[in-house]
């Protein structure tokens, strides 16, 4: 019987997360783990911006500052769940948000543009 090939649907997201101010020296470990999770879901980081140490809008864990990182990436549809699990478990990350930018993303089309 004829089988229809399954097409992988990539989506594009961005995440903003705040690293605990006392754990900034471990920033590279967190960024490496972020990249590892994204690549495990056939994705890639498109843009990574380190905003640095900034004042928080309100105290979190009795801290008034945090190290902000913004990342834009694409991957398979279950990627945000994996990232949120990592952020939730890792005590070095004090806040995070993952937002979907595009429901359908074609990496090849972006590379040609």
Beta strands, then each sheet from edge to edge (+ up, - down):
strand 1: 10-20
strand 2: 44-60
strand 3: 63-75
strand 4: 93-105
sheet 1: 2+ 3- 1+ 4-
end
